Structures are given as structure tokens and as C-alpha cells.
Amino acid sequence: MVHAEALSTLHPAAGATAAIVEFVGELRHAALPDEVRHYARRHLLDTVGVMIAGAGGDVATRAEAVLAAARPAGHIPVPGRARRADVIDAAFLGGTAAHGIELDDGFRQGSVHPGCVVVPAVLALGYDRHADGRAVMRQRGFHPTAAVGVFGSAAAVGKLRGLSADALANALGLAASSAAGLFAFVNGGGDIKRLHAGHAAREGLQAALLAEQGVEGPPDVIEARDGFMQAFAFGRADKARAMALPPAAPFGITDCYIKPYPCCRHIQPALEALIGLLNDEAIASEEVQRIDVATYRIAAEHAETRWDDFASAQLSFPYLMGLALKFRAVKFEHFSEQTRRDPAFGAIARKLSVTAPADVDRLYPQLRPARVTVTTARGSFTRQADEALGSRIVPLDDAGLTAKFLDLVGPVLGAARAKDLGERLWSLDAISDVAALVESMAKPA
């Protein structure tokens, strides 16, 4: 990880918007450390793979149907889709697909997903404006979803278009009024979660293009009175964390995680601990009398989530632990309606207790801890996982990431095209025009 000699911090009330504008404006590919470039390639590869696989999801497909009924096709290829779109719709559909199967990357400290918002917007505009690979890579530095996502998308597109400092500040000001996204989906109706990323990708892109045309946004929108921080932090200074940007702080992309399983990241440490216990202690599923999980509060809040639909099941602590107990794995096919209706999961849920004791909860967000205790007739067995596979601490290596990409993209584009696309993404720096690269992501008509 790249560290500065000293870490300087900036309170959001002390020029946060200007600091972000300056950071984005001065960002240069040549100045990026090799590690940051490598992580940018990793997360671009991962996000493209998830976009292509997620394009066939119900929500992304229905969203495209709505757009197709309202206006004709455009000229921008959409990864994983046959029908083309205009640049705005391409960002929306790409973001929806990228966040549609719970396999997109994330930034633990912000509890947000960066790739599904920034990459779709940048690829759509990069194709339209024939950007080179180095310009596209430079955009992978922000870490947003839903409410914060519009800023990441606007900043990335603004950088790609070479906006002036004033225009970029206007783009952020315009994007702020589109910041939205409620967490109510955790209680059901999870389809809206998929649309959050598409909405943020689209609105941030649109804000940057409007600013490029001279449309003005509120100044200093992050820290100003009636601005973003006041609206989303209830006007309380103690709700705002100190902000540090590179080079005073490491590039956050080096601390983003990559998901190996299609489910909520908060629950994955508990899943891995349970599967490890079952395998290492040779515990048969029918032996298990009780499963007690001690984890952090945000994860524990998923303990009451039902699994009636596909999206909710991916967020349900009881259902996911049931999958771990029943299959020793979590795979896409495990979220089918037939599997979800198996009464065995109700019985397993009654054996499960999830709590958030203070000694475990305080470790978050530095870690994502889960202490799992399995009780059987022959005794109790405990294992704690402080992080899940795919984090900086327990990384998914390049070979594992490539295998994930090929598994996701192969069924959509074919094995040969998937392999070729993956190799080209790993060589992004050398590509002079990304249009052909984006073209190769589309599904054959």
C-alpha cells in the first residue's frame, strides 16, 4: 500500500469540494504508483465481468425494456447486451447490471461499491469519445454507491472530458441534487438495490455533460449550508469523518475488496467461518443443533431478512448460512425459487442466533469480524474470521480473479471471446482507443 510521510486531514466544512476538484484535476496516469495501476486493472476486469454476467438479470432486462419502449436504440455497445443505447442509457444499464448479482467490488471503510458506478459511466463515454486506456484507468479512484455514487461518476466523467476546475465543481454541484437511495430494500423489494448503481452512474455522467455545456451547480456543494453533508449527515459535524486525499493518504482502490460469492459482503466472513468449521471438524449438517454468530452491527441487521425473492435471499443471514450448512458453498443456482422454497431453510433459521456484542462490533470498519460457534451433540466448535476472501488482508490473487472473470463472461460471450477480452483488459494501459474494447464486451445480436 502506498503511504505518505504524513497524513493530513480535512474536515468536510473546510473546503472539501475544492479539495476534490483539485485532486481530480491534477490526477495524472504517469504519476500513479505501479501498485495503484495494477489495482485499477484488477477492478476494471472484475467490474466488466460482473457487468456482462449481470446484464441478463431480471431487473437489468426489465430496465432495458422500459427504455426500448420509450426511445430507439443508440450507438453505444452495452456490456453483455445485444441492443445498443445512447450514452446516458448505456451508463444506467451498465450500472444496474454491475450491481445486479451481488458480485461487484466494494470499499469497506465507506460501505459502498465503486466499480458498478464509475466503470459503466466511463466505458460509455470512453467509447463515445474514443478515449485511450490510460485515461479510462485514471478514473478508478472514487468509492461510491447510490447517494455518494453520483459524485464518483461525475468526477470520473469530468476528468475524462478534461473539464476545467470551475466546470468540475459545477458537475459535482449538479450531481448532488441527484444523490439518493434508501436502504429499505433490506426488508424486501430488493430489486431497487440493482437500480441504485445505474441511477448514480447515469446521473453523474449527465451532470458532467451538463456542466461541460455551461450549466451551473451550487458551489461547495459537499460542505455548504443546505448541501450534501447537511442533508445526509443531519447537519451534524460529528457525523462527518475527516477527509484525506492522495498523496496525503493512500489511494483507496488498493483497499477495495473483490467478491468471490454472489451475496452480501457483510455476511461472507460468517459463511467462510461456518464452512471451514464444518469441513475441518467433519460436522455433518444433520449434527448441527445450533449456530451462534457474533458479528458487527451492520452485518447483524441482516439477521431478520427473509429470502422470498432472489435479491432478498442474497442479503439474508439465515438463508445464506443455510446454504453454507446445506451445500458448503454459495452459488448462483442456490438462489432459484425452487431452492428458496425448500422448508429446510426455515428449520435452519430457527437454529441460528446472530448478535453484535461490543467486543466484535468495535472492530468494524477496520475489519469485518464474525465469530461462529456450532453446537453439536459431541461438543461446540468455534471459529472467528476477521475478513472474507477478496479483501486486502485475504486477497483473491490475479489468477483467481481471472478465473472469476472467465466463469462470468464465458457463458455470455463464449470462452474464446472471454479469454481475449480478459487479456486486453489486463493490458489496458497500451490501448490507444477503447472503442473496440467496449465493442467486444457486447453480446452478439
N, C-alpha and C positions, 0 to 999 in steps of 0.2 A: 504494500500500500504506500502511496506517495504522501509524505508528511511535510509540512512546512516547519521551519525552525521555530516559529512562534504562531500560536493560534489566536487570531484577533476575532472578536465577536462584535456583532452589530445588532442592536435592538431594532425590531421592526419599525419603531416610531422614529428612528434616526436615519432615514434615507434609504429604506430597503429597496424601493422601486428603482431609484437611481443606481444603487449598487448592482442590481440585477442587470439593468440596461448596460452599464459599463462592462460587466463581466461578459455578457453575450457579445457585445460589440468588439471586445478585444480578443475573443477566443480565436486561436489560430491552430490549424491542424499541425503545423510544424512544431508548435510549442507543446503539444500534448505528449506526455510521457509514453514510452512504449507500452507500459502496462495498461494505461488508460485506452490506448488504441486497440489493444488486444481485447479488453473487456467490451469495448464498443462493438467490435466484430462479433464477439460471443453473443451479446444481447440482441444485435440485429439478426443474426442467424436464428436465434431462439424465437424472436417475435415473428419473423417471417414464417417460420414453420408452424407456429400456433395460428397465425392468420389464415394460412392456406387450409389447415385442418379444420379450423373453426368456421370457415366460410359455408360449410354445408350444414351448420347448426340451424335449428328451427327459427330462432329469433333473427339471425342474420338473413335467412332466406325470406322470412316474412317482411323484414325491413326492406329488402330489395323489391319485393312485390309491391309494396306501398309506393316506392319511388317510381317503379316502372309504370304504375297506373297513372302517375301524375305528370311524367315528362319522358321524353325519348332518351335513349341511351346516349352516352357521351363517348369520348375517345380515350379515356384513361383506363388501362387494364386494372382490375381489382384482383389482388392475390387470391387464388382459389376459386374465382368465379369466372363464368364464361361471358356474361354480359358486362359491357363497359359502362362507365359512368362519367359524369363531369367531375372536376377536381374536388368540389365540395362533397359530393355524394361518395366519391371514392374514399375520402378520409373517414366519413361516417361509417360506411360499410366495413372498411378495414378495421377500424377501432372496435366495432361491435363484434366482428369475428375474432379478433385477437383476444378479447376479454370473454369470449363466449363459452370456453370449455375449461376454465379454471386451470390453465397451464401456462399463463403468462407470468413474466418476471415481476419482481417487486422490490421495494425499498423498505426494509424493516423499520427504520427509525421514523419514517413518515407513515407507515402502514398504508402505502399506496403502490400503484402499479405504473411504472414509467413507460415501458415499451409499447403497450397497447394504445397509448395516446399519442406519443411523439412519432413513432415509426410510420403509422398509416398516413399521417399528415405529410411527413417529409417525403415518403415514397411517391405519393400522389403528385405533390408539387415538383419533386425531383424529376419525375417522368415528363411532366408538362413543360418544364423549363430546361430539360436536358442537363441537369446538374452532374458534376463529377462525383466519384465515390468519396473523395476526401471531404467535400462539402457536406455530403449526406452524413458521414461519420461524425462530424463536428456537432451535430445536433443532439447527440445522445448523451446529454448531461443533466437534464432535468428529471424530476422524480414525482410525477403526479398521477392522480386519477380523479374522476368526477369533478368536484369543486375546484381542486387545485390544478387539474389537468389542463384547463384552458390556458393557463399561463405557460406550461411547458410546450404545448402545441404552438401557441402564438410566438414564443421566444424562438423555437426551432425554425419555424417558417420565416420569421422576420430575419433571422440570421442567414438563412438560405437565400433570401431575396436581397440581402445587403441593405436592409433598412437603416436609415440614419438613427442616431440616438433619440431624437425627438419622435420620429415615426415609430420606433420600437416602444417607447414609453406610451404612445397613443395606442398601439396594439394591445399592450397589457391593460391599459385603461378600458378599452373596448371589451376585451376578453373577460374582464372581471364581472361585468354585468350578466355574463352567461354562466358564471360559476354556480353549480347546482348539483344535487344528488343526495337523496336521503338514504339512510341505512335501513329503512323499514323493510327492505326485501329479505332481511334475515328471518322475518316472521312469516314468509311466504310471498308468492308473486315475484320470484327471483329473476324472471325474465328481464325486468327493468335494469338489473345489475349489468347485463350484457350491453345495454344501450348507453349506459353512463360513459363508457370509454369512447364509443362512437360519437356521442354528443360532444364530448370535450375535444376530440380530435377535429371535428368539423368546425366548432365554434372558434377554437383558437386559430385555425387556418383562415377562417373567414375574417376574423378580427385583424390579422396581419395583412391580408389583402385589402381590406378597407382602409387601414392606416396607410398603406402604400399609395392609395388614391387620395390621401389627404384628409380622411375623416378623423376627427379628433376624439380622444377619450379623456376621462377625468385624470388630472395629473396626480402623481404619487399615490396611485390607487390602492396600493397594498396597505400603507400606513396612515393615509389621510383620514380626517374625520368623515364618518359615514362610508368609509372604504371597506376593503376586504377584511382586514383584521377586526375591525369593529363589528362587522356583520357576522363573521364566523367564529370569533373569539369572544363575542358578547361584550366587546369594548374593554375587556379586562387585560391589563398589561401582563398579569401573572399567567395568562393563558398562552402568551407568546414566548417561544423559545428564542434564545439568541441565535443570530444567523451568521454563518461564516461561509465565504465562497473561496474557491481556489484562486490563487495559490496559498492563501492563508489556511485552508483546510483541504483535506483530500477530496478528489473527485468522487462523488457519491456512487458513480457507476461501478467502482471497484468493490462496493459493498452491497450491491444488489444481488438478490438470490434468483435462482432458476429452479422452477418446479419440476420434479420428476413424476408427480402424481396429479391426476385431474381433480383436485379438491382443494378446499380451503387450507391455506398455508398454516394458519394458526393451529390446526388440528394435526398436522403432519408429524411433529415430534412425538405426540402421544401414539400415533399409529405405528411409527417405527419402533418405539419402545415396546409396545404390545407385541408386534410381530417378532421382534428379537427375543422377547421372553418366551413366547410360545414355541419358537424354533429351538432356542438354546436349552430350554428346560424340558423339551419334548412333552409339552402340555397339549392334550387333545382338547378340541373345542368343547366336547361334552363334559369334560372335567371341571370347567370353569364355573365356579359358584358366584363369584363377584369380581367386578373390575372397578377399582378406585383410582381416579385420576386427580392429581393435584397439579394445577397449571396456573397460568396468569389470567387475570380477569377477562380480558378481551376474548381469549380463547374459550373460557368457561361460559361466556354468554351464548355460545352456540349449543349449549347442553340441552336446551328445550326446543331446538329447531326440528321440525318434522321433515319427513322425506317423501311427501306425497307427489312432488314433481321433480324433474331432473335437476333443476337449478337449486332447489332447496336441499335435495339429498347431498349435493356437493358441499353444503355448508353445515350439515347435520352431524354433530358429535356422536349421537347414538348410532346413526346409520353407518357412519364411516368406521367406527370402532367395531360395529357388527361385521362389516366387510373384512376387516383385519382378522377378526376371530373366525369367520366362516371360510374365507378364501386365502388368508395370509398375503393379501395383495389388494390394491385398489386400481381397477382398470375401467376404461370407458364402458365396456359391456356390463359392468356391475351396476350401472345406473339405469338400466332398462326398466320399463314398467313392470315386466314380469318379475324381475329380481326384487324391485322395491316392494312388491305386494307379498313377498314371502313373509308369512307370520313369524318366522324365526327371528326377524329383526326386532319385532315388538318384545319378544321374550328376552333377547339380548339387552335391549334398552332398559328393561327392569332390573338387570343385574349391574347396571352402570351408575356410578356416582361421580360427579365432576364438581370439584371445589377449586377455590382460588385462595389458598392460605397466603398470609402476608410474606412468609419467607420465600415463597416461589414467585408471587406476583411482583415483588420488588426487583426481580432480575430482568423484567421486561422494560424497555425495548432492547437493552443491550444483548439479551438472549431471548429465546422462545422456549422456556423450560416446560417440561411435563414429566411428572413422576407417576409412574403407573405401577399399581400393585394388583396382582392377580391372585385370588384366593381359590384354593382347591382343597379337596379332602386330604391331600398329602402335605399341605402347608401353603404358605404365602410366598410369593416371589415378587421382588421389586426391581424396577429399572428406571433410571432417570435419563432423559435425553434433553440436553440443553439447546440443541439446534437440530434442524432436519437437513437431510441431504440436499445439496444445492446452494447452501449458504457459503459465505466467505470462510467460515470455520470448518465446515464439512463440504468442500466443493464437489461439484459434478465436473469431472475433467473434460477436456476438449473431445476426447473420444466418446465419452458418454453423451455429451451434448450433440455431437454429430449423429450418434445412433438415435437419439430422440428426434432430431430433425428428419432423418430418413424414415423413421416409423410414422411420423405425422404426414409428411409430404408424399411419400411413395404411393399410398393408396389413392391420392388425388391426381397427381401428375404422372405417375409411373416411376419405377425405380431409376431408370436411366436419367430422366429429366431431374429427378430429385437429387441425384448424386452430382450432376453437373451444376445445378443451382447452388447446392451447398458449397462446392469448390469455389464458385465465383464470389459468393458472399464472404468466404474466408479471405479472398483477395480483393476486397472492396477498394482499398487504397489505390490500386492500379487502374481502376476503371475510369475512363475519361468521360463517359456518358452513361448514366444509369438507366436510360430509357429501355435499352434492350434487356437489361437485367430485370426491370419491373415487368416487361412484356413476358418474360419467361416464367413469371410467377402465376400468370393467369391460367385458368382451366381451359382446355381446348373446347371450342364451340361445338 
